[in-house]
Amino acid sequence: VVTSDTSIAGVHFPVETAPYDIGWKALAVNLSDLAAMGATPRWFTLALTLPAMDADWLQGFAQGLHACATRYGVALIGGDTTRGALSISITAMGSSPVAKSLRRSGARLGDIVAVSGTLGDAAVALLAWQKRLSMPRALSQALQVRLNRPTPRTELGLLLRDVAHAAIDISDGLLADLTHICMASDVSAHIYADQLPQSSALQQAIHMALISKQQSFELTLTGGDDYELCVCLSPENWQIFNEQYPQQL
C-alpha cells in the first residue's frame, strides 16, 4: 500500500513550528494513512523544498524525522531536495495481506462506528496558536503536543484488520472523514456527539470556561489533525475486541 502527503509552511503547520516537530509530523501523518489500511510501514521517500540552506533547521528536522522513523520501524530510501518555499512531501509504503487490507468501502448496515484516542485536542491547540483562544501555558503545551507530534495508530491498525469492515484516519475531522466511508460504502451513520472521547486537557479547558461544551462538540466533530482512527465493525466484533484490547476504541 502507498500513500503520499505534502505539508506546506503556513498552510499545514504554523511557520513558527519547531523543525523537530515538522520532521516528526511530516512522516507521522503518512504512517497514519498506512495504519488506517491495516498496513505494516516499510519505507518512505522525502522531497524537501527549502528557501535557503539552514544547518540548524535541518539538524532539528532530521532528528524529528529520524525519531518517528525509528519509533515505527520505517526506512528512508530516497528522495530529492530543491530551493523554494518550505514544503515537505513524503511518500510512504507499507505491506498488508491482500485479503486483510482495510478499505473505506467495507462498512455494513448495523456496524458500530468507533474511534481511537481522543478528538479535538489539535483543533483547540491551533486556536490557541492563532491567538483566538487564551489559556494557561501548561494547558496550551499539553494540547500542542497533539497538534505537533501526532501518534500514528500503527499497532491498532494491525489488530483491526482481522475484525474491522472499514477504516480511515481522522485528518480533516471526524465528520468529513466518516463521510468518506459512508460515500464509499453507500451507507449513512449516526454520531452521538456527547459520547465522543475527549482528553483531560480538553475537559479542563471546558471546566475553566475557556470553551463551551457546545464548542467542544463542534471541535471533536470537525477539528482536523487528530490522526486517530475511525473504524466500522460489527457489534459482535466490537465486544470481542474491547474484551481483548480494552480502552483501544
BELVENFEN-V167860 format. One record per pair of residues at least 24 apart in sequence whose C-alpha atoms are under 10 Angstrom apart, sorted by the first residue. I is the first residue (numbers start at 0). J is the second residue. If there is no record, write none. Layout:
i=<I | I>
j=<J | J>
This chain:
i=<0 | 0 | 0 | 0 | 0 | 0 | 0 | 0 | 0 | 0 | 0 | 0 | 0 | 0 | 0 | 1 | 1 | 1 | 1 | 1 | 1 | 1 | 1 | 1 | 1 | 1 | 1 | 1 | 2 | 2 | 2 | 2 | 2 | 2 | 2 | 2 | 2 | 2 | 2 | 2 | 3 | 3 | 3 | 3 | 3 | 3 | 3 | 3 | 3 | 3 | 3 | 3 | 4 | 4 | 4 | 4 | 4 | 4 | 4 | 4 | 5 | 5 | 5 | 5 | 5 | 5 | 5 | 5 | 5 | 6 | 6 | 6 | 6 | 6 | 6 | 7 | 7 | 7 | 7 | 7 | 7 | 8 | 8 | 8 | 8 | 9 | 9 | 10 | 11 | 11 | 12 | 12 | 12 | 13 | 13 | 13 | 13 | 14 | 15 | 16 | 17 | 17 | 17 | 17 | 17 | 18 | 18 | 18 | 18 | 18 | 18 | 18 | 18 | 18 | 18 | 19 | 19 | 19 | 19 | 19 | 19 | 19 | 19 | 19 | 19 | 19 | 19 | 19 | 20 | 20 | 20 | 20 | 20 | 20 | 20 | 20 | 20 | 20 | 20 | 21 | 21 | 21 | 21 | 21 | 21 | 21 | 21 | 21 | 22 | 22 | 22 | 22 | 22 | 22 | 22 | 22 | 22 | 22 | 22 | 22 | 22 | 22 | 22 | 23 | 23 | 23 | 23 | 23 | 23 | 23 | 23 | 23 | 23 | 23 | 23 | 23 | 23 | 24 | 24 | 24 | 24 | 24 | 24 | 24 | 24 | 24 | 24 | 25 | 25 | 25 | 25 | 25 | 25 | 25 | 25 | 25 | 25 | 25 | 26 | 26 | 26 | 26 | 26 | 26 | 26 | 26 | 26 | 26 | 26 | 26 | 26 | 26 | 27 | 27 | 27 | 27 | 27 | 27 | 27 | 27 | 27 | 27 | 27 | 27 | 27 | 28 | 28 | 28 | 28 | 28 | 28 | 28 | 28 | 28 | 28 | 28 | 28 | 29 | 29 | 29 | 29 | 29 | 29 | 29 | 30 | 30 | 30 | 30 | 30 | 30 | 30 | 30 | 30 | 30 | 30 | 30 | 30 | 30 | 31 | 31 | 31 | 31 | 31 | 31 | 31 | 31 | 31 | 31 | 31 | 31 | 31 | 32 | 32 | 32 | 32 | 32 | 32 | 32 | 32 | 32 | 32 | 32 | 32 | 32 | 32 | 32 | 33 | 33 | 33 | 33 | 33 | 33 | 33 | 33 | 33 | 33 | 33 | 33 | 33 | 33 | 34 | 34 | 34 | 34 | 34 | 34 | 34 | 34 | 34 | 34 | 34 | 34 | 34 | 34 | 34 | 34 | 34 | 34 | 35 | 35 | 35 | 35 | 35 | 35 | 35 | 35 | 35 | 35 | 35 | 35 | 35 | 35 | 35 | 35 | 35 | 35 | 35 | 35 | 35 | 35 | 36 | 36 | 36 | 36 | 36 | 36 | 36 | 36 | 36 | 36 | 36 | 36 | 36 | 36 | 36 | 36 | 36 | 37 | 37 | 37 | 37 | 37 | 37 | 37 | 37 | 37 | 37 | 37 | 37 | 37 | 37 | 37 | 37 | 37 | 37 | 37 | 37 | 37 | 38 | 38 | 38 | 38 | 38 | 38 | 38 | 38 | 38 | 38 | 38 | 38 | 38 | 39 | 39 | 39 | 39 | 39 | 39 | 39 | 39 | 39 | 39 | 39 | 39 | 40 | 40 | 40 | 40 | 40 | 40 | 40 | 40 | 40 | 40 | 40 | 41 | 41 | 41 | 41 | 41 | 41 | 41 | 41 | 41 | 41 | 41 | 42 | 42 | 42 | 42 | 42 | 42 | 42 | 42 | 42 | 42 | 42 | 42 | 43 | 43 | 43 | 43 | 43 | 43 | 43 | 43 | 43 | 43 | 43 | 43 | 44 | 44 | 44 | 44 | 44 | 44 | 44 | 44 | 44 | 44 | 44 | 45 | 45 | 45 | 45 | 45 | 45 | 45 | 45 | 45 | 45 | 45 | 46 | 46 | 46 | 46 | 46 | 46 | 46 | 46 | 46 | 46 | 47 | 47 | 47 | 47 | 47 | 47 | 47 | 47 | 47 | 47 | 47 | 47 | 48 | 48 | 48 | 48 | 48 | 48 | 48 | 48 | 48 | 48 | 49 | 49 | 49 | 49 | 49 | 49 | 49 | 49 | 50 | 50 | 50 | 50 | 50 | 50 | 51 | 51 | 51 | 51 | 51 | 52 | 63 | 67 | 67 | 67 | 71 | 71 | 71 | 71 | 95 | 95 | 96 | 98 | 98 | 99 | 99 | 99 | 99 | 99 | 99 | 99 | 100 | 100 | 100 | 100 | 100 | 100 | 100 | 100 | 100 | 101 | 101 | 101 | 101 | 101 | 101 | 101 | 101 | 101 | 101 | 101 | 101 | 102 | 102 | 102 | 102 | 102 | 102 | 102 | 102 | 102 | 102 | 103 | 103 | 103 | 103 | 103 | 103 | 103 | 103 | 103 | 103 | 103 | 103 | 103 | 103 | 103 | 104 | 104 | 104 | 104 | 104 | 104 | 104 | 104 | 104 | 104 | 104 | 105 | 105 | 105 | 105 | 105 | 105 | 105 | 105 | 105 | 105 | 105 | 105 | 106 | 106 | 106 | 106 | 106 | 106 | 106 | 106 | 106 | 106 | 106 | 106 | 106 | 106 | 106 | 106 | 107 | 107 | 107 | 107 | 107 | 107 | 107 | 107 | 107 | 107 | 108 | 108 | 108 | 108 | 108 | 108 | 108 | 108 | 109 | 109 | 109 | 109 | 109 | 109 | 110 | 110 | 110 | 110 | 110 | 110 | 110 | 110 | 110 | 110 | 110 | 110 | 111 | 111 | 111 | 111 | 111 | 111 | 111 | 111 | 111 | 111 | 111 | 112 | 112 | 112 | 112 | 112 | 112 | 112 | 112 | 112 | 112 | 112 | 112 | 112 | 112 | 112 | 112 | 113 | 113 | 113 | 113 | 113 | 113 | 113 | 113 | 113 | 113 | 113 | 113 | 114 | 114 | 114 | 114 | 114 | 114 | 114 | 114 | 114 | 114 | 114 | 114 | 114 | 114 | 115 | 115 | 115 | 115 | 115 | 115 | 115 | 115 | 115 | 115 | 115 | 115 | 115 | 115 | 115 | 116 | 116 | 116 | 116 | 116 | 116 | 116 | 116 | 116 | 116 | 116 | 116 | 116 | 116 | 117 | 117 | 117 | 117 | 117 | 117 | 117 | 117 | 117 | 117 | 117 | 117 | 117 | 118 | 118 | 118 | 118 | 118 | 118 | 118 | 118 | 118 | 118 | 118 | 118 | 118 | 118 | 118 | 118 | 118 | 118 | 118 | 118 | 118 | 119 | 119 | 119 | 119 | 119 | 119 | 119 | 119 | 119 | 119 | 119 | 119 | 119 | 119 | 119 | 119 | 119 | 119 | 119 | 119 | 119 | 120 | 120 | 120 | 120 | 120 | 120 | 120 | 120 | 120 | 120 | 120 | 120 | 120 | 120 | 120 | 120 | 121 | 121 | 121 | 121 | 121 | 121 | 121 | 121 | 121 | 121 | 121 | 121 | 121 | 122 | 122 | 122 | 122 | 122 | 122 | 122 | 122 | 122 | 122 | 122 | 123 | 123 | 123 | 123 | 123 | 123 | 123 | 123 | 123 | 123 | 124 | 125 | 125 | 125 | 132 | 132 | 133 | 133 | 134 | 134 | 134 | 134 | 134 | 135 | 135 | 137 | 138 | 138 | 138 | 138 | 139 | 139 | 139 | 140 | 141 | 141 | 141 | 142 | 142 | 142 | 145 | 145 | 145 | 146 | 146 | 146 | 146 | 147 | 148 | 148 | 149 | 149 | 149 | 149 | 150 | 150 | 150 | 151 | 151 | 151 | 151 | 152 | 152 | 152 | 152 | 153 | 155 | 155 | 155 | 155 | 156 | 156 | 158 | 158 | 159 | 159 | 159 | 159 | 159 | 161 | 162 | 162 | 162 | 162 | 162 | 162 | 162 | 162 | 162 | 163 | 163 | 163 | 163 | 163 | 163 | 163 | 164 | 164 | 164 | 164 | 164 | 165 | 165 | 165 | 165 | 166 | 166 | 166 | 166 | 166 | 167 | 167 | 167 | 167 | 167 | 167 | 168 | 168 | 168 | 168 | 168 | 168 | 168 | 169 | 169 | 169 | 169 | 169 | 169 | 169 | 169 | 169 | 170 | 170 | 170 | 170 | 170 | 170 | 170 | 170 | 171 | 171 | 171 | 171 | 171 | 171 | 171 | 172 | 172 | 172 | 172 | 172 | 172 | 172 | 172 | 172 | 172 | 172 | 173 | 173 | 173 | 173 | 173 | 173 | 173 | 173 | 173 | 173 | 173 | 174 | 174 | 174 | 174 | 174 | 174 | 175 | 175 | 175 | 175 | 176 | 176 | 176 | 176 | 176 | 177 | 177 | 177 | 177 | 180 | 180 | 180 | 190 | 191 | 192 | 192 | 192 | 192 | 193 | 195 | 195 | 196>
j=<32 | 33 | 36 | 37 | 38 | 39 | 40 | 41 | 91 | 92 | 93 | 94 | 95 | 97 | 100 | 29 | 32 | 33 | 36 | 38 | 40 | 42 | 43 | 90 | 91 | 92 | 93 | 94 | 28 | 29 | 30 | 31 | 32 | 33 | 43 | 89 | 90 | 91 | 92 | 93 | 28 | 29 | 30 | 32 | 43 | 44 | 45 | 88 | 89 | 90 | 91 | 92 | 28 | 29 | 32 | 87 | 88 | 89 | 90 | 91 | 29 | 45 | 46 | 47 | 86 | 87 | 88 | 89 | 90 | 47 | 85 | 86 | 87 | 88 | 89 | 48 | 84 | 85 | 86 | 87 | 88 | 84 | 85 | 86 | 87 | 85 | 86 | 86 | 86 | 224 | 125 | 146 | 147 | 125 | 128 | 129 | 147 | 85 | 128 | 147 | 56 | 59 | 60 | 63 | 147 | 55 | 56 | 57 | 58 | 59 | 60 | 61 | 62 | 63 | 64 | 56 | 57 | 58 | 59 | 60 | 61 | 62 | 63 | 64 | 65 | 66 | 147 | 148 | 59 | 60 | 62 | 63 | 64 | 67 | 144 | 146 | 147 | 148 | 149 | 59 | 60 | 61 | 63 | 64 | 86 | 87 | 147 | 148 | 57 | 58 | 59 | 60 | 61 | 62 | 63 | 64 | 65 | 66 | 67 | 68 | 87 | 147 | 148 | 59 | 60 | 61 | 62 | 63 | 64 | 65 | 66 | 67 | 68 | 147 | 148 | 149 | 150 | 63 | 64 | 67 | 146 | 147 | 148 | 149 | 150 | 151 | 224 | 60 | 63 | 64 | 67 | 86 | 87 | 88 | 89 | 147 | 148 | 149 | 63 | 64 | 65 | 66 | 67 | 68 | 73 | 87 | 88 | 89 | 90 | 91 | 149 | 151 | 64 | 67 | 68 | 71 | 89 | 91 | 147 | 148 | 149 | 150 | 151 | 152 | 226 | 89 | 91 | 148 | 149 | 150 | 151 | 168 | 169 | 170 | 224 | 225 | 226 | 88 | 89 | 90 | 91 | 92 | 151 | 226 | 67 | 68 | 71 | 73 | 90 | 91 | 92 | 93 | 150 | 151 | 152 | 153 | 168 | 226 | 149 | 150 | 151 | 152 | 153 | 156 | 167 | 168 | 169 | 170 | 226 | 227 | 228 | 91 | 92 | 93 | 151 | 152 | 153 | 156 | 166 | 167 | 168 | 169 | 170 | 226 | 227 | 228 | 91 | 92 | 93 | 94 | 95 | 100 | 101 | 151 | 152 | 153 | 156 | 157 | 167 | 168 | 93 | 101 | 151 | 152 | 153 | 154 | 155 | 156 | 157 | 158 | 159 | 160 | 166 | 167 | 168 | 226 | 227 | 228 | 100 | 101 | 102 | 103 | 151 | 152 | 153 | 155 | 156 | 157 | 159 | 160 | 165 | 166 | 167 | 168 | 169 | 226 | 227 | 228 | 229 | 230 | 93 | 94 | 95 | 99 | 100 | 101 | 102 | 103 | 153 | 156 | 157 | 159 | 160 | 165 | 166 | 167 | 168 | 93 | 94 | 95 | 96 | 99 | 100 | 101 | 102 | 152 | 153 | 154 | 155 | 156 | 157 | 158 | 159 | 160 | 161 | 163 | 166 | 167 | 92 | 93 | 94 | 95 | 96 | 99 | 100 | 101 | 153 | 154 | 156 | 157 | 160 | 71 | 72 | 73 | 92 | 93 | 94 | 95 | 96 | 153 | 154 | 156 | 157 | 68 | 71 | 72 | 73 | 74 | 91 | 92 | 93 | 94 | 95 | 153 | 68 | 71 | 72 | 73 | 74 | 75 | 76 | 91 | 92 | 93 | 94 | 68 | 72 | 73 | 74 | 75 | 76 | 77 | 90 | 91 | 92 | 93 | 94 | 68 | 73 | 74 | 75 | 76 | 77 | 78 | 89 | 90 | 91 | 92 | 93 | 74 | 75 | 76 | 77 | 78 | 79 | 88 | 89 | 90 | 91 | 92 | 75 | 76 | 77 | 78 | 79 | 80 | 87 | 88 | 89 | 90 | 91 | 77 | 78 | 79 | 80 | 81 | 86 | 87 | 88 | 89 | 90 | 78 | 79 | 80 | 81 | 82 | 83 | 84 | 85 | 86 | 87 | 88 | 89 | 79 | 80 | 81 | 82 | 83 | 84 | 85 | 86 | 87 | 88 | 80 | 81 | 82 | 83 | 84 | 85 | 86 | 87 | 81 | 82 | 83 | 84 | 85 | 86 | 81 | 82 | 83 | 84 | 85 | 82 | 148 | 148 | 150 | 151 | 151 | 152 | 153 | 154 | 157 | 160 | 160 | 160 | 161 | 157 | 159 | 160 | 161 | 162 | 163 | 164 | 156 | 157 | 159 | 160 | 161 | 163 | 164 | 165 | 166 | 156 | 157 | 159 | 160 | 161 | 162 | 163 | 164 | 165 | 166 | 167 | 230 | 160 | 163 | 164 | 165 | 166 | 167 | 180 | 183 | 184 | 230 | 164 | 165 | 166 | 167 | 176 | 177 | 178 | 179 | 180 | 181 | 182 | 183 | 184 | 230 | 231 | 164 | 165 | 166 | 179 | 180 | 181 | 182 | 183 | 184 | 185 | 186 | 163 | 164 | 165 | 166 | 180 | 181 | 183 | 184 | 185 | 186 | 231 | 232 | 163 | 164 | 165 | 166 | 180 | 181 | 182 | 183 | 184 | 185 | 186 | 187 | 230 | 231 | 232 | 233 | 164 | 165 | 181 | 184 | 185 | 186 | 187 | 231 | 232 | 233 | 184 | 185 | 186 | 187 | 188 | 231 | 232 | 233 | 186 | 188 | 231 | 232 | 233 | 234 | 163 | 164 | 165 | 188 | 230 | 231 | 232 | 233 | 234 | 235 | 236 | 237 | 163 | 188 | 189 | 230 | 231 | 232 | 233 | 234 | 235 | 236 | 237 | 163 | 165 | 166 | 177 | 188 | 189 | 190 | 191 | 229 | 230 | 231 | 232 | 233 | 234 | 237 | 248 | 166 | 190 | 195 | 196 | 228 | 229 | 230 | 231 | 232 | 237 | 247 | 248 | 166 | 167 | 168 | 169 | 173 | 195 | 196 | 227 | 228 | 229 | 230 | 231 | 247 | 248 | 152 | 155 | 168 | 169 | 195 | 196 | 225 | 226 | 227 | 228 | 229 | 230 | 246 | 247 | 248 | 150 | 152 | 195 | 196 | 197 | 198 | 225 | 226 | 227 | 228 | 229 | 246 | 247 | 248 | 145 | 195 | 196 | 197 | 198 | 199 | 201 | 219 | 225 | 226 | 227 | 228 | 248 | 145 | 169 | 172 | 173 | 195 | 196 | 197 | 198 | 201 | 215 | 216 | 218 | 219 | 220 | 221 | 222 | 223 | 224 | 225 | 226 | 227 | 145 | 146 | 172 | 173 | 195 | 196 | 197 | 198 | 201 | 214 | 215 | 216 | 217 | 218 | 219 | 220 | 221 | 222 | 223 | 224 | 225 | 144 | 145 | 146 | 197 | 198 | 199 | 200 | 201 | 202 | 215 | 218 | 219 | 222 | 223 | 224 | 225 | 145 | 146 | 147 | 148 | 149 | 201 | 218 | 219 | 222 | 223 | 224 | 225 | 226 | 146 | 172 | 215 | 217 | 218 | 219 | 221 | 222 | 223 | 224 | 225 | 200 | 201 | 204 | 210 | 214 | 215 | 218 | 219 | 222 | 223 | 201 | 222 | 223 | 224 | 209 | 210 | 209 | 210 | 204 | 207 | 208 | 209 | 210 | 204 | 209 | 200 | 200 | 201 | 203 | 204 | 200 | 201 | 204 | 200 | 199 | 200 | 201 | 198 | 200 | 201 | 224 | 225 | 226 | 223 | 224 | 225 | 226 | 224 | 224 | 225 | 224 | 225 | 226 | 227 | 225 | 226 | 227 | 225 | 226 | 227 | 228 | 226 | 227 | 228 | 247 | 228 | 228 | 244 | 247 | 248 | 228 | 230 | 240 | 244 | 230 | 231 | 232 | 236 | 240 | 236 | 230 | 231 | 232 | 233 | 235 | 236 | 237 | 239 | 240 | 230 | 231 | 232 | 233 | 236 | 237 | 240 | 230 | 231 | 232 | 233 | 236 | 229 | 230 | 231 | 232 | 228 | 229 | 230 | 231 | 232 | 226 | 227 | 228 | 229 | 230 | 231 | 224 | 225 | 226 | 227 | 228 | 229 | 230 | 221 | 222 | 223 | 224 | 225 | 226 | 227 | 228 | 229 | 221 | 222 | 223 | 224 | 225 | 226 | 227 | 228 | 220 | 221 | 222 | 223 | 224 | 225 | 226 | 217 | 218 | 219 | 220 | 221 | 222 | 223 | 224 | 225 | 226 | 227 | 218 | 219 | 220 | 221 | 222 | 223 | 225 | 226 | 227 | 228 | 229 | 217 | 219 | 220 | 221 | 222 | 223 | 220 | 221 | 222 | 223 | 220 | 221 | 223 | 228 | 229 | 220 | 229 | 230 | 231 | 229 | 230 | 231 | 220 | 216 | 216 | 217 | 219 | 220 | 219 | 219 | 220 | 248>
